[in-house]
Every structure is written in structure tokens, then in C-alpha cells.
Amino acid sequence: MATERDIRRRVRSIRNIQQVTKAQQTISASKMRRAQAATLASRPYEEKLRTVLNDLAPHADVEVHPLLVRRPVQRSLVVLVTTDRGFVGALNANMVRAAVRFSDGLPATSWLAVGRKGVGQLRRLGRSAVAEFTGLGDRPTSTDTAPISAVLQEEFLSARVDEVYLAFTRFVNTMRQEPTVRRILPLEPEAEDIDALAPIQYLFEPDPETVLGAVLPRLIEVTVYQAVLENIASEHSARLIAMRNATDAAADLIQDLTLAANKARQTRITKEMLEIASGAEALSKG
């Protein structure tokens, strides 16, 4: 049985850990608010680019731009977006599990890993990646994510893959983050209710095909950048929850250990009193 001194020493150790988790919780809360603001601010930009694609598609030949060309699917590329650091609960494990389960339904799959945790998971699973990107930081720019979109576009345009999927954790709110897998290549205009749209006739200069050629690569870049921002916001939210749970668990454990230490102290005092009483009785009989 642990002595009172051992229990007190363990309480001090857990209290030190609690201070660290509480500090991490405060840091994650600050970073989460900043990441959440960046994510929500960039969503309308991506949505507007997709609206432009939907407006251009009826006026352009989809075979003109190679990013719109659909081929028989023989091999797919999955861009797996995870975090560089841990202490995020099951965030990365859920994302990797969802991506691997999705890839099992594809004819053949190659991978592009973003984040150290995804790189490590793919290596442990024996799945090689065509490229690996790490160290994007907490506040990446579109310049930081541009090489990712360049690689996946090159893989598609060179016909090494016939479709590209983006796997990332979508930020919903602080308590909820959803593993998401969506196809980004070949690009396809979203279905719209024609009757609900305003009867507007657009004029494109110099022509719809040229405008598409400028918009489509930019749309891919923005889509990848948005996915990275969503993942960062999810990361800080998951770390906030994990650190808060760890802090609460430490408080509960400290309470239990303090109670155990008090019981051990009471037992020690009772034992000492019995020894004193027994000694006094022995002296009186002597």
C-alpha cells in the first residue's frame, strides 16, 4: 500500500501536469478563435469561385480545359490532410480511418500526405505517398499551400491519376469536427435549380474558355487552402477539448489522491496512538 508521502508526492506531480494542460487549454482557445475567424472568412471566397464555375460551364465546352475532362477511373489520388502535432484526441485517427476506408472502395489509390501525423500513419500502414508536406504552421497563406495544389494538378494533368480526392477534417463548431472526403478533380459544375435562378445573360471577355482557364487552377488552389484552414481550426478545437478533459481528469485524480492521503494519515495517527497506549499499559503493568 502506498504511503502518505508517496501519495503526496504523486499529488504534486499531477498538479504540475494540470498546470501544463491548463496553459495549453488557454493557448488553444486563443489559437482556435483566430483559426475559426480565418476559416469562416475564406469560405465565401471559395463559394464565389464555384459560383463562377457554374455560370461559365453552360457557355464553354467542358473538353476545352483539361481539369474538366473526365476519364475512366483506373487510379485515384487521395490528399490526406492531418496535423503536425498531437494532443488532439482522436482527430487524426478518425480522419485516417475514414480516408483509408474510402480508398478501399477505389480501384487503385496513391496518396499525398499533408501533416506529420498523416505521413507517419501512412508509413505504418505501408502506403507510400507521391509527396509529403509538413510544417505549414498555424497561420499558413495560399502561397504555403500552392505547392500542394501544383503537385495534385500535375498528377491529374499527366494522367498518372484519373481523379483526385481531398480528405480533411471540416470545422463545424468547437465540439464538432467532421472527417470529410470530397472529389476536387476532375472539376464538375454543381447542379442548380435553373427555375430558381435569375434570367441573366452574361458576357465573357475574351471568351468563356479563356476565363475558365484562369479560374479553374485558382479554384483548386483555394479549395486546398480552405481544407488546410478547416483542418487547423479543427485541430485547435480538438486540442482545446482534449486539454480541458485532461485538466478536469487531473482535478478529479487530485481529489481522490488527497482523500487517500488523508485516510493514510488517519491510519498512521491511529496506529501511533495505539502504540503509545500499548506502551503506557505495558509500563503500568511493569
One Martini backbone bead per residue (centre of mass of N, CA, C, O) as a GRO file, in nm:
protein
  286
    1MET     BB    1   0.097   0.035   0.021
    2ALA     BB    2   0.077   0.357   0.001
    3THR     BB    3   0.208   0.623   0.121
    4GLU     BB    4   0.169   0.942   0.214
    5ARG     BB    5   0.420   1.049   0.066
    6ASP     BB    6   0.361   0.926  -0.211
    7ILE     BB    7   0.090   1.066  -0.255
    8ARG     BB    8   0.189   1.360  -0.233
    9ARG     BB    9   0.387   1.339  -0.468
   10ARG     BB   10   0.171   1.274  -0.681
   11VAL     BB   11   0.005   1.529  -0.648
   12ARG     BB   12   0.226   1.726  -0.740
   13SER     BB   13   0.264   1.606  -1.020
   14ILE     BB   14  -0.031   1.647  -1.119
   15ARG     BB   15  -0.039   1.954  -1.072
   16ASN     BB   16   0.175   2.019  -1.285
   17ILE     BB   17   0.020   1.898  -1.524
   18GLN     BB   18  -0.230   2.079  -1.494
   19GLN     BB   19  -0.086   2.344  -1.562
   20VAL     BB   20  -0.014   2.263  -1.851
   21THR     BB   21  -0.304   2.199  -1.960
   22LYS     BB   22  -0.418   2.481  -1.895
   23ALA     BB   23  -0.226   2.637  -2.079
   24GLN     BB   24  -0.302   2.486  -2.340
   25GLN     BB   25  -0.598   2.569  -2.332
   26THR     BB   26  -0.552   2.873  -2.363
   27ILE     BB   27  -0.396   2.865  -2.628
   28SER     BB   28  -0.613   2.713  -2.797
   29ALA     BB   29  -0.834   2.926  -2.769
   30SER     BB   30  -0.685   3.149  -2.921
   31LYS     BB   31  -0.624   2.990  -3.186
   32MET     BB   32  -0.915   2.911  -3.253
   33ARG     BB   33  -1.031   3.192  -3.303
   34ARG     BB   34  -0.841   3.261  -3.537
   35ALA     BB   35  -0.901   3.009  -3.718
   36GLN     BB   36  -1.206   3.050  -3.738
   37ALA     BB   37  -1.200   3.327  -3.876
   38ALA     BB   38  -1.040   3.235  -4.129
   39THR     BB   39  -1.238   3.019  -4.226
   40LEU     BB   40  -1.501   3.194  -4.250
   41ALA     BB   41  -1.371   3.412  -4.444
   42SER     BB   42  -1.299   3.198  -4.692
   43ARG     BB   43  -1.559   3.057  -4.785
   44PRO     BB   44  -1.690   3.269  -4.985
   45TYR     BB   45  -1.465   3.251  -5.198
   46GLU     BB   46  -1.509   2.961  -5.286
   47GLU     BB   47  -1.811   2.989  -5.352
   48LYS     BB   48  -1.772   3.204  -5.577
   49LEU     BB   49  -1.600   3.032  -5.767
   50ARG     BB   50  -1.820   2.817  -5.808
   51THR     BB   51  -2.021   3.010  -5.933
   52VAL     BB   52  -1.851   3.077  -6.179
   53LEU     BB   53  -1.840   2.791  -6.287
   54ASN     BB   54  -2.150   2.761  -6.323
   55ASP     BB   55  -2.172   3.004  -6.526
   56LEU     BB   56  -1.961   2.896  -6.746
   57ALA     BB   57  -2.030   2.603  -6.832
   58PRO     BB   58  -2.275   2.654  -7.042
   59HIS     BB   59  -2.050   2.834  -7.237
   60ALA     BB   60  -1.859   2.578  -7.236
   61ASP     BB   61  -1.627   2.343  -7.320
   62VAL     BB   62  -1.530   2.078  -7.121
   63GLU     BB   63  -1.288   1.983  -7.323
   64VAL     BB   64  -1.094   2.230  -7.316
   65HIS     BB   65  -1.029   2.170  -7.017
   66PRO     BB   66  -0.840   1.939  -6.838
   67LEU     BB   67  -0.994   1.972  -6.549
   68LEU     BB   68  -1.280   1.859  -6.694
   69VAL     BB   69  -1.183   1.587  -6.770
   70ARG     BB   70  -1.315   1.265  -6.820
   71ARG     BB   71  -1.208   0.946  -6.703
   72PRO     BB   72  -1.135   0.644  -6.663
   73VAL     BB   73  -1.106   0.480  -6.361
   74GLN     BB   74  -0.781   0.355  -6.233
   75ARG     BB   75  -0.668   0.609  -6.058
   76SER     BB   76  -0.621   0.755  -5.735
   77LEU     BB   77  -0.610   1.059  -5.535
   78VAL     BB   78  -0.519   1.120  -5.189
   79VAL     BB   79  -0.554   1.400  -4.981
   80LEU     BB   80  -0.399   1.405  -4.665
   81VAL     BB   81  -0.518   1.590  -4.382
   82THR     BB   82  -0.320   1.683  -4.105
   83THR     BB   83  -0.127   1.705  -3.833
   84ASP     BB   84   0.179   1.783  -3.663
   85ARG     BB   85   0.034   1.751  -3.389
   86GLY     BB   86  -0.082   1.658  -3.094
   87PHE     BB   87  -0.334   1.658  -2.865
   88VAL     BB   88  -0.635   1.569  -3.044
   89GLY     BB   89  -0.713   1.299  -2.998
   90ALA     BB   90  -0.914   1.147  -3.265
   91LEU     BB   91  -0.873   1.316  -3.521
   92ASN     BB   92  -0.660   1.161  -3.696
   93ALA     BB   93  -0.773   0.875  -3.674
   94ASN     BB   94  -1.047   0.938  -3.811
   95MET     BB   95  -0.932   1.042  -4.080
   96VAL     BB   96  -0.766   0.796  -4.166
   97ARG     BB   97  -0.995   0.591  -4.151
   98ALA     BB   98  -1.179   0.728  -4.361
   99ALA     BB   99  -0.974   0.730  -4.599
  100VAL     BB  100  -0.916   0.425  -4.612
  101ARG     BB  101  -1.205   0.332  -4.648
  102PHE     BB  102  -1.248   0.487  -4.912
  103SER     BB  103  -1.004   0.362  -5.077
  104ASP     BB  104  -1.116   0.065  -5.081
  105GLY     BB  105  -1.339   0.160  -5.316
  106LEU     BB  106  -1.101   0.182  -5.506
  107PRO     BB  107  -0.909   0.061  -5.749
  108ALA     BB  108  -0.670   0.283  -5.701
  109THR     BB  109  -0.411   0.424  -5.474
  110SER     BB  110  -0.280   0.738  -5.402
  111TRP     BB  111  -0.066   0.962  -5.206
  112LEU     BB  112  -0.104   1.280  -5.016
  113ALA     BB  113   0.076   1.431  -4.756
  114VAL     BB  114  -0.053   1.639  -4.478
  115GLY     BB  115   0.130   1.599  -4.222
  116ARG     BB  116   0.288   1.411  -3.984
  117LYS     BB  117   0.062   1.212  -3.900
  118GLY     BB  118  -0.002   1.109  -4.186
  119VAL     BB  119   0.277   1.012  -4.261
  120GLY     BB  120   0.303   0.802  -4.033
  121GLN     BB  121   0.049   0.635  -4.095
  122LEU     BB  122   0.122   0.550  -4.385
  123ARG     BB  123   0.383   0.402  -4.309
  124ARG     BB  124   0.250   0.193  -4.117
  125LEU     BB  125   0.053   0.093  -4.363
  126GLY     BB  126   0.227   0.085  -4.638
  127ARG     BB  127   0.178   0.382  -4.775
  128SER     BB  128   0.268   0.560  -5.029
  129ALA     BB  129   0.391   0.885  -5.125
  130VAL     BB  130   0.429   1.133  -5.368
  131ALA     BB  131   0.394   1.343  -5.123
  132GLU     BB  132   0.525   1.575  -4.862
  133PHE     BB  133   0.369   1.795  -4.608
  134THR     BB  134   0.518   2.021  -4.372
  135GLY     BB  135   0.510   2.300  -4.169
  136LEU     BB  136   0.265   2.526  -4.204
  137GLY     BB  137   0.126   2.600  -3.953
  138ASP     BB  138  -0.121   2.825  -3.808
  139ARG     BB  139  -0.066   3.061  -4.060
  140PRO     BB  140  -0.132   3.009  -4.354
  141THR     BB  141  -0.092   3.054  -4.693
  142SER     BB  142  -0.142   3.023  -5.028
  143THR     BB  143   0.165   2.988  -5.076
  144ASP     BB  144   0.201   2.733  -4.894
  145THR     BB  145  -0.031   2.555  -5.065
  146ALA     BB  146   0.046   2.562  -5.371
  147PRO     BB  147   0.225   2.299  -5.400
  148ILE     BB  148  -0.007   2.103  -5.358
  149SER     BB  149  -0.180   2.182  -5.608
  150ALA     BB  150   0.045   2.136  -5.815
  151VAL     BB  151   0.082   1.830  -5.774
  152LEU     BB  152  -0.213   1.733  -5.824
  153GLN     BB  153  -0.235   1.855  -6.108
  154GLU     BB  154   0.001   1.698  -6.232
  155GLU     BB  155  -0.115   1.416  -6.185
  156PHE     BB  156  -0.369   1.468  -6.362
  157LEU     BB  157  -0.248   1.588  -6.632
  158SER     BB  158  -0.052   1.322  -6.667
  159ALA     BB  159  -0.240   1.060  -6.602
  160ARG     BB  160  -0.169   0.911  -6.322
  161VAL     BB  161  -0.452   1.024  -6.259
  162ASP     BB  162  -0.827   1.045  -6.269
  163GLU     BB  163  -0.855   1.136  -5.959
  164VAL     BB  164  -0.931   1.371  -5.684
  165TYR     BB  165  -0.899   1.369  -5.327
  166LEU     BB  166  -1.015   1.536  -5.026
  167ALA     BB  167  -0.883   1.491  -4.690
  168PHE     BB  168  -1.061   1.633  -4.411
  169THR     BB  169  -1.134   1.843  -4.133
  170ARG     BB  170  -1.433   1.979  -4.057
  171PHE     BB  171  -1.550   2.276  -3.935
  172VAL     BB  172  -1.823   2.345  -3.712
  173ASN     BB  173  -1.729   2.334  -3.404
  174THR     BB  174  -1.588   2.293  -3.104
  175MET     BB  175  -1.740   1.995  -3.073
  176ARG     BB  176  -1.727   1.973  -3.403
  177GLN     BB  177  -1.568   1.732  -3.631
  178GLU     BB  178  -1.548   1.641  -3.981
  179PRO     BB  179  -1.485   1.390  -4.176
  180THR     BB  180  -1.368   1.461  -4.517
  181VAL     BB  181  -1.461   1.356  -4.859
  182ARG     BB  182  -1.360   1.511  -5.171
  183ARG     BB  183  -1.399   1.595  -5.497
  184ILE     BB  184  -1.174   1.798  -5.725
  185LEU     BB  185  -1.100   1.576  -5.951
  186PRO     BB  186  -1.276   1.654  -6.170
  187LEU     BB  187  -1.437   1.918  -6.248
  188GLU     BB  188  -1.779   2.004  -6.139
  189PRO     BB  189  -2.065   2.129  -6.179
  190GLU     BB  190  -2.320   2.226  -5.999
  191ALA     BB  191  -2.629   2.170  -5.923
  192GLU     BB  192  -2.915   2.357  -6.040
  193ASP     BB  193  -3.193   2.563  -6.017
  194ILE     BB  194  -3.306   2.713  -6.290
  195ASP     BB  195  -3.579   2.844  -6.190
  196ALA     BB  196  -3.427   3.005  -5.943
  197LEU     BB  197  -3.288   3.171  -6.145
  198ALA     BB  198  -3.185   3.440  -6.291
  199PRO     BB  199  -3.238   3.602  -6.609
  200ILE     BB  200  -2.907   3.597  -6.697
  201GLN     BB  201  -2.677   3.745  -6.932
  202TYR     BB  202  -2.354   3.672  -7.002
  203LEU     BB  203  -2.039   3.840  -7.062
  204PHE     BB  204  -1.731   3.722  -7.200
  205GLU     BB  205  -1.386   3.821  -7.142
  206PRO     BB  206  -1.308   3.698  -7.426
  207ASP     BB  207  -1.396   3.401  -7.314
  208PRO     BB  208  -1.495   3.127  -7.144
  209GLU     BB  209  -1.233   2.958  -7.176
  210THR     BB  210  -1.032   3.170  -7.066
  211VAL     BB  211  -1.166   3.206  -6.791
  212LEU     BB  212  -1.139   2.913  -6.705
  213GLY     BB  213  -0.825   2.901  -6.720
  214ALA     BB  214  -0.807   3.106  -6.469
  215VAL     BB  215  -1.007   2.976  -6.251
  216LEU     BB  216  -0.948   2.672  -6.199
  217PRO     BB  217  -0.668   2.677  -6.059
  218ARG     BB  218  -0.766   2.868  -5.835
  219LEU     BB  219  -0.980   2.678  -5.716
  220ILE     BB  220  -0.786   2.460  -5.621
  221GLU     BB  221  -0.620   2.636  -5.432
  222VAL     BB  222  -0.858   2.722  -5.250
  223THR     BB  223  -0.950   2.441  -5.165
  224VAL     BB  224  -0.689   2.361  -5.020
  225TYR     BB  225  -0.671   2.602  -4.830
  226GLN     BB  226  -0.943   2.552  -4.690
  227ALA     BB  227  -0.875   2.270  -4.577
  228VAL     BB  228  -0.643   2.365  -4.396
  229LEU     BB  229  -0.811   2.560  -4.225
  230GLU     BB  230  -1.012   2.354  -4.120
  231ASN     BB  231  -0.798   2.175  -3.980
  232ILE     BB  232  -0.688   2.388  -3.783
  233ALA     BB  233  -0.952   2.447  -3.635
  234SER     BB  234  -0.990   2.153  -3.546
  235GLU     BB  235  -0.730   2.119  -3.388
  236HIS     BB  236  -0.779   2.340  -3.167
  237SER     BB  237  -1.046   2.226  -3.070
  238ALA     BB  238  -0.944   1.943  -2.989
  239ARG     BB  239  -0.724   2.046  -2.792
  240LEU     BB  240  -0.908   2.195  -2.603
  241ILE     BB  241  -1.074   1.949  -2.514
  242ALA     BB  242  -0.837   1.768  -2.423
  243MET     BB  243  -0.723   1.967  -2.206
  244ARG     BB  244  -0.981   1.992  -2.042
  245ASN     BB  245  -1.007   1.692  -1.973
  246ALA     BB  246  -0.729   1.671  -1.837
  247THR     BB  247  -0.782   1.880  -1.615
  248ASP     BB  248  -1.029   1.739  -1.491
  249ALA     BB  249  -0.891   1.467  -1.434
  250ALA     BB  250  -0.678   1.583  -1.242
  251ALA     BB  251  -0.874   1.690  -1.031
  252ASP     BB  252  -1.001   1.416  -0.960
  253LEU     BB  253  -0.732   1.276  -0.880
  254ILE     BB  254  -0.653   1.471  -0.655
  255GLN     BB  255  -0.899   1.417  -0.480
  256ASP     BB  256  -0.852   1.112  -0.439
  257LEU     BB  257  -0.561   1.135  -0.324
  258THR     BB  258  -0.627   1.316  -0.085
  259LEU     BB  259  -0.812   1.113   0.050
  260ALA     BB  260  -0.597   0.889   0.073
  261ALA     BB  261  -0.398   1.058   0.244
  262ASN     BB  262  -0.591   1.105   0.483
  263LYS     BB  263  -0.626   0.806   0.549
  264ALA     BB  264  -0.327   0.746   0.595
  265ARG     BB  265  -0.295   0.951   0.825
  266GLN     BB  266  -0.510   0.828   1.010
  267THR     BB  267  -0.376   0.553   1.033
  268ARG     BB  268  -0.109   0.651   1.152
  269ILE     BB  269  -0.222   0.786   1.406
  270THR     BB  270  -0.367   0.539   1.520
  271LYS     BB  271  -0.115   0.364   1.543
  272GLU     BB  272   0.042   0.552   1.738
  273MET     BB  273  -0.170   0.551   1.966
  274LEU     BB  274  -0.161   0.246   2.015
  275GLU     BB  275   0.138   0.235   2.087
  276ILE     BB  276   0.122   0.425   2.330
  277ALA     BB  277  -0.090   0.266   2.487
  278SER     BB  278   0.070   0.002   2.503
  279GLY     BB  279   0.316   0.118   2.649
  280ALA     BB  280   0.169   0.227   2.898
  281GLU     BB  281   0.053  -0.046   2.987
  282ALA     BB  282   0.324  -0.192   3.021
  283LEU     BB  283   0.437   0.000   3.242
  284SER     BB  284   0.206  -0.040   3.453
  285LYS     BB  285   0.265  -0.351   3.486
  286GLY     BB  286   0.577  -0.314   3.563
   0.00000   0.00000   0.00000
